[in-house]
Amino acid sequence: MIRALKMLTVTLAVLFFLNGCQAMTGETAGQNLDDGVLTTSVKTSLASDKLITLTRVGVETNNGIVYLTGEVETADQKSRAGSVASQVKGVKQVVNNLQVIKR
């Protein structure tokens, strides 16, 4: 009986915590996790592409929409980064805000 009560208390605490996370960000814990996985996947794909230098490219994801920010050296790199990001499984849309800065 005591064990069941402890288990119920822990379960309620976890549910309360997860509900609180959703209230703060507007997303469920699952959505936050999915966005984090997408961000990591996009960064990995960009890093494996030899044409793009990842050091000046930022990646953020919100509800499956990937936002690319930062600087690249050519318009081709900007276009390529958007293409690579859009090919990652689970990406709904890519907002390519990369700036072309000639060096």
Backbone as a chain_set.jsonl record, in Angstrom:
{"seq": "MIRALKMLTVTLAVLFFLNGCQAMTGETAGQNLDDGVLTTSVKTSLASDKLITLTRVGVETNNGIVYLTGEVETADQKSRAGSVASQVKGVKQVVNNLQVIKR", "coords": {"N": [[0.819, -1.192, 0.0], [1.884, 1.286, 0.852], [3.951, 1.475, -0.928], [2.568, 1.692, -3.358], [1.329, 4.148, -2.957], [3.564, 5.845, -2.872], [4.462, 5.514, -5.491], [2.314, 6.579, -6.919], [2.469, 9.231, -6.044], [4.964, 10.026, -7.099], [4.424, 9.735, -9.844], [2.374, 11.646, -10.197], [3.839, 13.948, -9.553], [5.7, 14.024, -11.657], [3.967, 14.34, -13.853], [2.87, 16.829, -13.182], [5.173, 18.42, -13.343], [5.823, 18.147, -16.108], [3.555, 19.318, -17.221], [3.894, 21.904, -16.307], [6.18, 22.625, -17.76], [5.122, 22.78, -20.318], [3.405, 24.935, -20.007], [5.178, 27.038, -19.671], [6.706, 27.215, -22.085], [4.944, 26.756, -24.106], [5.062, 24.46, -25.483], [4.946, 20.901, -25.475], [6.783, 18.49, -23.491], [7.61, 16.478, -25.182], [7.551, 17.757, -27.69], [9.577, 19.659, -27.307], [11.757, 17.95, -27.053], [11.722, 16.669, -29.569], [12.263, 18.89, -31.242], [14.825, 19.48, -30.372], [16.192, 17.194, -31.195], [15.849, 17.436, -33.967], [17.287, 19.827, -34.425], [19.89, 18.982, -33.757], [20.213, 16.973, -35.704], [20.095, 18.481, -38.083], [22.339, 20.153, -37.73], [24.337, 18.185, -37.761], [24.059, 17.2, -40.371], [24.709, 19.505, -41.839], [27.341, 19.854, -41.006], [28.553, 17.623, -42.102], [28.49, 18.216, -44.739], [30.702, 19.318, -47.049], [30.827, 21.783, -48.305], [29.913, 23.806, -46.703], [30.729, 25.937, -44.054], [30.341, 25.357, -40.763], [30.852, 26.911, -38.574], [29.916, 29.512, -38.477], [27.205, 29.337, -38.68], [24.049, 29.257, -37.32], [21.605, 27.143, -35.823], [18.266, 26.749, -35.098], [15.287, 25.294, -33.835], [11.763, 25.198, -33.95], [8.788, 23.781, -33.292], [9.192, 22.016, -35.457], [9.987, 23.689, -37.468], [12.814, 24.906, -38.966], [15.253, 27.28, -38.291], [17.735, 29.034, -39.846], [20.559, 30.876, -39.119], [23.136, 33.377, -39.261], [26.339, 33.632, -40.924], [27.527, 33.146, -44.257], [29.819, 32.574, -46.999], [29.124, 32.66, -49.709], [26.369, 32.927, -52.065], [25.673, 30.455, -53.044], [26.424, 28.75, -50.945], [24.583, 29.549, -49.031], [22.163, 28.774, -50.23], [22.663, 26.02, -50.463], [22.854, 25.272, -47.767], [20.218, 25.659, -46.922], [18.955, 23.719, -48.519], [20.158, 21.328, -47.59], [19.289, 21.343, -44.916], [16.517, 21.165, -45.275], [16.211, 18.585, -46.177], [16.431, 16.915, -44.041], [14.917, 14.429, -42.128], [11.735, 14.979, -40.775], [11.769, 17.709, -40.669], [9.717, 20.423, -41.134], [9.67, 22.905, -42.356], [12.001, 25.328, -43.631], [13.512, 28.249, -42.587], [15.506, 30.4, -43.995], [17.735, 32.488, -42.911], [20.306, 33.216, -43.419], [23.154, 35.273, -43.935], [24.968, 36.582, -46.653], [28.28, 37.117, -46.65], [30.976, 38.507, -48.057], [34.365, 37.653, -48.035]], "CA": [[0.0, 0.0, 0.0], [2.764, 2.456, 0.919], [4.684, 1.496, -2.195], [1.643, 2.193, -4.374], [1.146, 5.569, -2.676], [4.793, 6.513, -3.315], [4.471, 5.478, -6.947], [1.309, 7.545, -7.346], [3.015, 10.561, -5.762], [6.009, 10.288, -8.093], [3.755, 9.892, -11.135], [1.71, 12.954, -10.196], [4.879, 14.972, -9.577], [6.229, 14.07, -13.022], [2.932, 14.942, -14.7], [2.803, 18.249, -12.83], [6.371, 19.043, -13.902], [5.683, 18.214, -17.556], [2.528, 20.306, -17.518], [4.524, 23.2, -16.064], [7.061, 22.905, -18.897], [4.288, 23.187, -21.44], [2.866, 26.258, -19.724], [6.239, 28.031, -19.821], [7.19, 27.345, -23.454], [3.876, 26.534, -25.07], [5.294, 23.173, -26.115], [5.028, 19.765, -24.562], [8.135, 17.968, -23.339], [7.887, 15.733, -26.404], [7.864, 18.704, -28.761], [10.9, 20.202, -27.02], [12.713, 16.891, -27.354], [11.75, 16.516, -31.022], [12.956, 20.044, -31.802], [16.24, 19.32, -30.058], [16.704, 16.143, -32.08], [15.921, 18.012, -35.313], [18.409, 20.767, -34.444], [21.118, 18.19, -33.798], [20.281, 16.307, -37.011], [20.42, 19.483, -39.104], [23.739, 20.531, -37.525], [25.161, 17.063, -38.213], [24.005, 17.181, -41.84], [25.472, 20.653, -42.328], [28.756, 19.618, -40.719], [29.07, 16.6, -43.01], [28.55, 18.8, -46.074], [32.009, 19.982, -47.135], [30.728, 23.115, -48.892], [29.419, 24.779, -45.733], [31.452, 26.008, -42.789], [29.307, 25.412, -39.731], [31.241, 27.759, -37.457], [29.157, 30.765, -38.468], [25.797, 29.037, -38.967], [23.269, 28.863, -36.153], [20.405, 26.366, -36.145], [17.249, 26.658, -34.049], [14.079, 24.619, -34.322], [10.556, 25.435, -33.163], [7.653, 23.062, -33.884], [9.571, 21.415, -36.727], [10.461, 24.717, -38.398], [14.235, 25.141, -38.727], [15.706, 28.637, -38.563], [19.169, 29.13, -40.06], [21.051, 32.234, -38.947], [24.583, 33.499, -39.287], [26.995, 34.129, -42.126], [28.225, 32.268, -45.194], [30.634, 33.37, -47.915], [28.545, 32.762, -51.046], [24.938, 32.643, -52.209], [25.559, 28.999, -53.217], [26.47, 28.151, -49.611], [23.293, 29.843, -48.387], [21.179, 27.9, -50.86], [22.998, 24.634, -50.117], [22.501, 25.062, -46.359], [18.765, 25.504, -46.88], [18.621, 22.42, -49.11], [20.585, 20.266, -46.68], [18.393, 21.371, -43.754], [15.164, 20.726, -45.653], [16.214, 17.147, -46.456], [16.461, 16.158, -42.787], [13.61, 13.848, -41.842], [11.009, 15.621, -39.692], [11.765, 19.161, -40.855], [8.508, 20.854, -41.833], [9.956, 24.109, -43.135], [13.281, 25.959, -43.319], [13.574, 29.7, -42.738], [16.923, 30.626, -44.24], [18.098, 33.876, -42.636], [21.753, 33.351, -43.538], [23.637, 36.464, -44.614], [26.157, 36.356, -47.481], [29.336, 38.094, -46.325], [32.173, 38.21, -48.854], [35.602, 37.882, -47.265]], "C": [[0.866, 1.262, 0.0], [3.541, 2.605, -0.387], [3.814, 2.074, -3.314], [1.416, 3.695, -4.188], [2.364, 6.37, -3.124], [4.834, 6.602, -4.848], [3.478, 6.488, -7.517], [1.82, 8.969, -7.159], [4.072, 10.944, -6.792], [5.393, 10.537, -9.46], [3.073, 11.249, -11.233], [2.72, 14.094, -10.257], [5.455, 15.136, -10.98], [5.214, 14.724, -13.964], [2.791, 16.436, -14.436], [3.975, 19.005, -13.439], [6.252, 19.206, -15.411], [4.63, 19.227, -17.976], [3.076, 21.716, -17.318], [5.443, 23.593, -17.198], [6.248, 23.392, -20.092], [3.754, 24.596, -21.221], [3.921, 27.333, -19.954], [6.624, 28.26, -21.273], [6.093, 27.236, -24.495], [4.022, 25.21, -25.8], [5.302, 22.087, -25.061], [6.485, 19.323, -24.464], [8.536, 17.186, -24.589], [8.253, 16.636, -27.57], [9.245, 19.313, -28.552], [11.976, 19.196, -27.385], [12.84, 16.706, -28.856], [12.498, 17.661, -31.684], [14.455, 19.961, -31.538], [16.896, 18.278, -30.946], [16.839, 16.676, -33.502], [17.1, 18.977, -35.431], [19.732, 20.022, -34.559], [21.288, 17.513, -35.154], [20.665, 17.285, -38.118], [21.885, 19.905, -38.965], [24.684, 19.441, -38.017], [25.203, 17.009, -39.737], [24.809, 18.328, -42.427], [26.969, 20.432, -42.129], [29.354, 18.598, -41.679], [29.155, 17.092, -44.447], [29.811, 19.658, -46.165], [31.926, 21.417, -47.659], [30.386, 24.204, -47.87], [30.294, 24.762, -44.48], [30.443, 26.276, -41.69], [29.625, 26.428, -38.635], [30.427, 29.047, -37.376], [27.68, 30.576, -38.79], [25.125, 28.562, -37.69], [22.007, 28.14, -36.602], [19.502, 26.345, -34.921], [16.009, 26.029, -34.656], [12.926, 24.899, -33.377], [9.386, 24.803, -33.902], [7.969, 22.514, -35.267], [10.026, 22.402, -37.776], [11.895, 25.064, -38.013], [14.579, 26.556, -39.167], [17.227, 28.62, -38.682], [19.57, 30.593, -39.948], [22.573, 32.231, -39.022], [25.075, 33.967, -40.639], [27.611, 32.996, -42.941], [28.925, 33.16, -46.21], [30.024, 33.556, -49.299], [27.044, 32.474, -51.019], [24.712, 31.144, -52.398], [25.567, 28.292, -51.867], [25.159, 28.366, -48.873], [22.216, 28.905, -48.925], [21.4, 26.445, -50.463], [22.608, 24.326, -48.674], [20.995, 24.859, -46.204], [18.321, 24.162, -47.428], [18.958, 21.271, -48.177], [19.642, 20.191, -45.489], [17.014, 20.828, -44.104], [15.08, 19.228, -45.911], [16.25, 16.292, -45.194], [15.043, 15.699, -42.462], [12.986, 14.54, -40.622], [10.952, 17.13, -39.799], [10.544, 19.537, -41.684], [8.789, 22.006, -42.791], [11.323, 24.627, -42.717], [13.155, 27.453, -43.581], [15.058, 30.044, -42.808], [17.244, 32.115, -44.095], [19.605, 34.082, -42.68], [22.096, 34.604, -44.35], [24.886, 36.11, -45.415], [27.126, 37.492, -47.202], [30.592, 37.69, -47.095], [33.404, 38.554, -48.03], [36.764, 38.056, -48.19]], "O": [[0.612, 2.194, -0.762], [3.757, 3.713, -0.88], [4.294, 2.864, -4.126], [1.321, 4.431, -5.171], [2.219, 7.452, -3.692], [5.196, 7.633, -5.414], [3.78, 7.174, -8.493], [1.621, 9.819, -8.027], [4.07, 12.066, -7.298], [5.804, 11.46, -10.163], [3.189, 11.928, -12.253], [2.487, 15.095, -10.935], [5.672, 16.257, -11.438], [5.579, 15.57, -14.78], [2.611, 17.218, -15.369], [3.803, 20.095, -13.984], [6.543, 20.277, -15.943], [4.798, 19.918, -18.98], [2.749, 22.621, -18.085], [5.495, 24.765, -17.573], [6.658, 24.318, -20.793], [3.662, 25.372, -22.173], [3.588, 28.435, -20.39], [6.851, 29.406, -21.664], [6.303, 27.594, -25.654], [3.193, 24.874, -26.645], [5.627, 22.331, -23.899], [7.321, 19.74, -25.266], [9.695, 17.237, -25.003], [9.154, 16.323, -28.347], [10.005, 19.469, -29.508], [12.999, 19.561, -27.965], [13.953, 16.595, -29.37], [13.29, 17.43, -32.597], [15.261, 20.333, -32.391], [18.026, 18.46, -31.397], [17.834, 16.402, -34.173], [17.829, 18.95, -36.422], [20.591, 20.387, -35.362], [22.394, 17.483, -35.694], [21.468, 16.954, -38.99], [22.596, 20.007, -39.964], [25.714, 19.737, -38.622], [26.263, 16.796, -40.325], [25.519, 18.141, -43.414], [27.77, 20.787, -42.993], [30.529, 18.692, -42.033], [29.809, 16.468, -45.283], [29.954, 20.627, -45.42], [32.866, 22.19, -47.475], [30.553, 25.392, -48.149], [30.566, 23.702, -43.917], [29.77, 27.306, -41.691], [28.745, 26.769, -37.845], [30.274, 29.609, -36.292], [26.984, 31.533, -39.13], [25.561, 27.599, -37.059], [21.414, 28.477, -37.627], [19.932, 25.963, -33.832], [15.718, 26.207, -35.839], [13.082, 24.846, -32.158], [9.031, 25.231, -35.0], [7.116, 22.54, -36.155], [10.415, 21.998, -38.872], [12.163, 25.464, -36.88], [14.241, 26.977, -40.274], [17.926, 28.242, -37.743], [18.986, 31.453, -40.608], [23.21, 31.19, -38.861], [24.35, 34.606, -41.401], [28.14, 32.027, -42.396], [28.658, 34.36, -46.277], [30.366, 34.511, -49.997], [26.525, 31.865, -50.084], [23.688, 30.612, -51.969], [24.81, 27.344, -51.658], [24.68, 27.474, -48.172], [21.454, 28.316, -48.158], [20.449, 25.723, -50.163], [22.091, 23.246, -48.386], [20.551, 23.995, -45.447], [17.419, 23.53, -46.877], [18.159, 20.354, -47.989], [19.235, 19.1, -45.089], [16.411, 20.106, -43.309], [13.991, 18.656, -45.87], [16.114, 15.071, -45.271], [14.095, 16.481, -42.515], [13.622, 14.67, -39.576], [10.171, 17.771, -39.096], [10.355, 19.036, -42.793], [8.229, 22.078, -43.884], [11.76, 24.4, -41.589], [12.743, 27.871, -44.663], [15.77, 29.985, -41.806], [17.052, 32.899, -45.024], [20.128, 35.006, -42.057], [21.415, 34.941, -45.318], [25.767, 35.413, -44.911], [26.844, 38.659, -47.472], [31.194, 36.654, -46.814], [33.474, 39.613, -47.407], [37.89, 38.257, -47.735]]}, "num_chains": 1, "name": "protein.A"}
